[in-house]
Amino acid sequence: MFYYGHAGAMLVGDLSLPAGAWFPWHDHPVHQLVWSARGIAAVTVDDAHWVLPPSRALWVPAGVWHRTGTLGHADLRGIYADPERCPVGWPQPRLVAVRPLLRELLEYLSAEGLAAAPRKRAEAVAFDLLEPLEVTTITVPTPADPRARDAAAVVLADPADARGLAELGRVVGASERTLARAFTRDCRMTFGTWRTQVRLRAALPLLAAGLPMTTVAHRVGYATASAFVAAFRRAVGVPPGAYFSATIDATVSARTAATSRPASARS
């Protein structure tokens, strides 16, 4: 059982969940780092969705309404941080790289009977190792218009469905123009952009599972792997092969360091 009245600044517990298990929508009075030591976790916040293999975690600030689940059997770590004693103050969810040292520290902190002094030192290092990854979050808003919502349901059921709005309109009883306006108004993006987001979201668990790029591309509606890679890079900011790998860690860390240095220190 996790409890918030913990002596340290960070509480780490463990919870094994079967494939497809999801907690109901909820929030916490403390910050949470959603991380699975084994298996793949997933988190939804509003219209945004993240898929988290062991190399990735998601920082969820206190008070943020969210839903956590698993895409396969997963050993989750319940990692909670007291906002009063936590040096991390990100106001929005942030994707975090879990490098080997952070992984070992989180496992170390989950051990029972850890004395206060070594716990405090380990927590300080763990907080320092939380590296946000500057990638664009994949979001799939739900249109308010009932006909657009029915069309969206068709695409969500099969992201590889290549039918356009005119054909979908015949299915749901609305004109192409009406559906186009509804997606732009309700989702603040065109139908084409919205469908790309659906396809990329559907690709995340396949990528996390290590499927070949061509297989992923075909399953989510792209004719070639190169077309999928180009769409992913445009929307997310990095190629799909790097999204879950150590490659992005080094690239993003270097970019963050360069942009965070004072102007006088830059060449």
C-alpha positions as CSV (number, residue, x, y, z in Angstrom):
1,M,0.0,0.0,0.0
2,F,1.4,3.4,-0.9
3,Y,1.0,6.2,1.5
4,Y,1.9,9.9,1.3
5,G,3.0,10.5,4.9
6,H,6.4,9.2,4.1
7,A,9.5,10.4,5.9
8,G,11.5,11.1,2.7
9,A,10.9,13.5,-0.2
10,M,10.3,10.5,-2.5
11,L,8.2,7.4,-2.0
12,V,8.9,4.3,-4.2
13,G,6.8,1.2,-4.1
14,D,6.1,-1.6,-6.6
15,L,3.0,-3.0,-8.2
16,S,2.7,-5.8,-10.7
17,L,-0.2,-5.5,-13.2
18,P,-1.5,-7.8,-15.9
19,A,-1.7,-6.8,-19.6
20,G,-4.5,-4.3,-20.3
21,A,-5.0,-3.2,-16.7
22,W,-6.1,0.4,-16.3
23,F,-6.7,2.5,-13.2
24,P,-9.7,4.8,-13.3
25,W,-9.2,8.5,-13.9
26,H,-7.7,10.1,-10.8
27,D,-5.2,12.6,-9.4
28,H,-2.8,12.8,-6.5
29,P,-2.0,15.5,-3.9
30,V,1.7,14.7,-4.7
31,H,3.8,14.5,-7.9
32,Q,4.1,11.1,-9.6
33,L,6.7,9.6,-11.8
34,V,5.1,6.8,-13.8
35,W,7.7,4.2,-14.6
36,S,7.6,0.5,-15.4
37,A,10.7,-1.4,-14.5
38,R,9.6,-4.3,-16.8
39,G,6.9,-4.2,-19.4
40,I,5.2,-1.2,-21.1
41,A,3.0,1.3,-19.2
42,A,0.8,4.0,-20.7
43,V,-0.6,7.3,-19.4
44,T,-3.5,9.5,-20.7
45,V,-3.9,13.1,-19.7
46,D,-6.8,14.9,-21.4
47,D,-6.2,14.3,-25.1
48,A,-2.5,13.4,-24.7
49,H,-1.2,9.9,-24.6
50,W,2.2,8.5,-23.7
51,V,3.6,4.9,-24.0
52,L,6.4,4.1,-21.6
53,P,8.9,1.3,-22.0
54,P,11.5,0.9,-19.2
55,S,13.7,3.6,-20.9
56,R,11.0,6.2,-20.4
57,A,8.9,7.6,-17.5
58,L,6.3,10.4,-17.3
59,W,6.3,13.1,-14.7
60,V,2.7,13.9,-13.6
61,P,2.4,17.0,-11.4
62,A,0.3,17.0,-8.3
63,G,-3.4,17.6,-9.1
64,V,-3.3,16.5,-12.8
65,W,-6.2,14.3,-13.7
66,H,-4.8,11.2,-15.5
67,R,-5.3,7.5,-16.2
68,T,-2.5,4.9,-16.0
69,G,-2.5,1.4,-17.5
70,T,-0.4,-1.3,-19.1
71,L,0.0,-2.6,-22.6
72,G,1.4,-5.9,-21.5
73,H,2.3,-7.4,-18.1
74,A,4.2,-4.7,-16.3
75,D,6.0,-4.2,-13.0
76,L,5.2,-0.6,-12.2
77,R,7.0,1.5,-9.6
78,G,4.8,3.8,-7.5
79,I,7.1,6.9,-7.4
80,Y,5.6,9.8,-5.5
81,A,7.3,13.1,-4.5
82,D,6.2,15.6,-1.9
83,P,5.7,19.0,-3.6
84,E,7.0,20.8,-0.5
85,R,10.3,19.0,-0.6
86,C,10.7,18.2,-4.3
87,P,13.2,20.3,-6.3
88,V,11.4,19.5,-9.5
89,G,8.6,22.0,-10.3
90,W,7.4,21.2,-13.8
91,P,3.8,22.4,-14.1
92,Q,2.9,20.1,-17.0
93,P,3.5,16.3,-17.6
94,R,7.0,15.7,-19.0
95,L,8.5,12.7,-20.7
96,V,11.7,11.7,-18.9
97,A,14.7,9.6,-19.9
98,V,15.4,6.7,-17.6
99,R,19.1,6.0,-18.0
100,P,20.8,3.0,-16.2
101,L,21.9,5.1,-13.2
102,L,18.4,6.5,-12.5
103,R,16.9,3.0,-13.0
104,E,19.3,1.6,-10.3
105,L,18.6,4.4,-7.9
106,L,14.8,4.0,-8.2
107,E,15.2,0.3,-7.6
108,Y,17.5,1.0,-4.6
109,L,14.9,3.4,-3.2
110,S,12.2,0.8,-3.4
111,A,14.0,-1.5,-1.0
112,E,12.5,-1.8,2.4
113,G,14.4,-0.7,5.5
114,L,16.5,1.9,3.8
115,A,17.9,4.2,6.5
116,A,17.0,8.0,6.4
117,A,20.5,9.3,5.6
118,P,21.3,7.1,2.6
119,R,17.7,7.5,1.4
120,K,18.1,11.3,1.5
121,R,21.3,11.2,-0.5
122,A,19.8,8.8,-3.1
123,E,16.7,10.9,-3.5
124,A,18.8,14.0,-4.2
125,V,20.7,12.2,-6.9
126,A,17.5,10.8,-8.4
127,F,15.9,14.2,-8.6
128,D,19.0,15.5,-10.3
129,L,18.9,12.7,-12.9
130,L,15.3,13.6,-14.1
131,E,16.0,14.7,-17.7
132,P,13.0,16.0,-19.6
133,L,12.9,15.1,-23.3
134,E,11.9,17.9,-25.6
135,V,9.6,16.0,-27.9
136,T,6.1,17.0,-29.0
137,T,3.3,15.2,-27.3
138,I,0.9,13.2,-29.5
139,T,-2.7,14.4,-28.9
140,V,-5.9,13.0,-30.3
141,P,-8.8,15.3,-29.4
142,T,-12.4,14.0,-29.6
143,P,-14.7,16.2,-31.8
144,A,-17.9,17.5,-30.1
145,D,-20.0,17.2,-33.2
146,P,-21.8,13.8,-33.1
147,R,-21.3,13.1,-36.8
148,A,-17.6,14.0,-36.6
149,R,-17.3,11.9,-33.5
150,D,-18.8,8.9,-35.4
151,A,-16.3,9.5,-38.2
152,A,-13.5,9.6,-35.7
153,A,-14.6,6.3,-34.2
154,V,-14.2,4.7,-37.6
155,V,-10.6,5.9,-37.9
156,L,-9.8,5.1,-34.3
157,A,-11.0,1.5,-34.8
158,D,-8.7,1.1,-37.8
159,P,-6.0,3.8,-38.1
160,A,-4.9,2.3,-41.4
161,D,-8.4,3.0,-43.0
162,A,-7.5,5.3,-45.9
163,R,-11.0,6.6,-46.6
164,G,-11.3,10.4,-46.8
165,L,-13.9,12.7,-45.3
166,A,-16.2,12.4,-48.4
167,E,-16.4,8.6,-47.9
168,L,-16.6,8.8,-44.2
169,G,-19.3,11.3,-44.6
170,R,-21.5,8.8,-46.5
171,V,-21.1,6.4,-43.6
172,V,-22.1,8.9,-40.9
173,G,-24.6,11.0,-42.9
174,A,-22.7,14.3,-43.2
175,S,-21.1,16.2,-46.0
176,E,-17.3,16.4,-46.4
177,R,-17.5,20.1,-45.8
178,T,-19.5,19.7,-42.6
179,L,-17.0,17.2,-41.2
180,A,-14.0,19.2,-42.2
181,R,-15.4,22.3,-40.4
182,A,-16.3,20.2,-37.3
183,F,-12.8,18.7,-37.0
184,T,-11.2,22.2,-37.4
185,R,-13.6,23.8,-34.9
186,D,-13.7,21.0,-32.3
187,C,-10.1,19.6,-32.5
188,R,-8.3,22.8,-33.6
189,M,-6.6,20.8,-36.4
190,T,-7.6,19.6,-39.8
191,F,-8.9,16.1,-40.3
192,G,-5.6,15.1,-42.0
193,T,-3.5,16.3,-39.1
194,W,-5.9,14.6,-36.7
195,R,-5.6,11.3,-38.5
196,T,-1.8,11.5,-38.5
197,Q,-2.0,11.9,-34.7
198,V,-4.2,8.9,-34.5
199,R,-1.8,6.8,-36.6
200,L,1.3,8.0,-34.6
201,R,-0.4,7.2,-31.3
202,A,-1.3,3.7,-32.6
203,A,2.3,3.3,-33.6
204,L,3.8,4.0,-30.1
205,P,3.1,0.6,-28.5
206,L,4.3,-1.2,-31.7
207,L,7.5,0.8,-31.6
208,A,7.9,0.2,-27.9
209,A,7.5,-3.5,-28.5
210,G,10.4,-3.4,-31.0
211,L,8.5,-4.3,-34.2
212,P,10.3,-3.6,-37.5
213,M,9.7,-0.1,-38.9
214,T,8.1,-1.5,-42.0
215,T,5.6,-3.6,-40.0
216,V,4.7,-0.6,-37.9
217,A,4.2,1.6,-40.9
218,H,1.9,-0.8,-42.7
219,R,-0.2,-1.5,-39.5
220,V,-1.0,2.2,-39.0
221,G,-1.7,3.1,-42.6
222,Y,1.6,4.1,-44.3
223,A,2.6,2.6,-47.6
224,T,6.3,2.7,-46.8
225,A,8.6,2.9,-43.7
226,S,10.1,6.2,-45.1
227,A,6.7,7.9,-45.3
228,F,6.0,6.9,-41.7
229,V,9.4,8.0,-40.4
230,A,8.9,11.4,-42.2
231,A,5.4,11.9,-40.7
232,F,6.6,10.9,-37.2
233,R,9.6,13.3,-37.3
234,R,7.5,16.2,-38.5
235,A,4.9,15.7,-35.8
236,V,7.1,14.6,-32.8
237,G,10.4,16.2,-33.6
238,V,12.5,13.1,-33.6
239,P,12.5,9.9,-35.8
240,P,10.6,6.9,-34.4
241,G,13.7,4.8,-34.1
242,A,15.1,7.3,-31.6
243,Y,11.9,8.0,-29.6
244,F,12.5,5.2,-27.2
245,S,16.2,4.8,-27.5
246,A,19.3,6.2,-25.9
247,T,20.1,8.1,-29.1
248,I,17.5,10.7,-28.3
249,D,18.8,11.1,-24.7
250,A,22.2,12.3,-25.9
251,T,20.7,14.5,-28.6
252,V,18.1,16.2,-26.4
253,S,20.5,16.6,-23.5
254,A,23.0,18.4,-25.7
255,R,20.3,20.6,-27.2
256,T,18.9,21.4,-23.7
257,A,22.3,22.2,-22.3
258,A,23.1,24.5,-25.3
259,T,19.8,26.4,-24.9
260,S,20.0,26.7,-21.1
261,R,23.5,28.2,-21.0
262,P,23.6,32.0,-20.5
263,A,23.9,33.9,-23.8
264,S,27.4,35.1,-22.9
265,A,28.5,31.5,-22.6
266,R,27.4,30.5,-26.1
267,S,29.6,30.8,-29.2
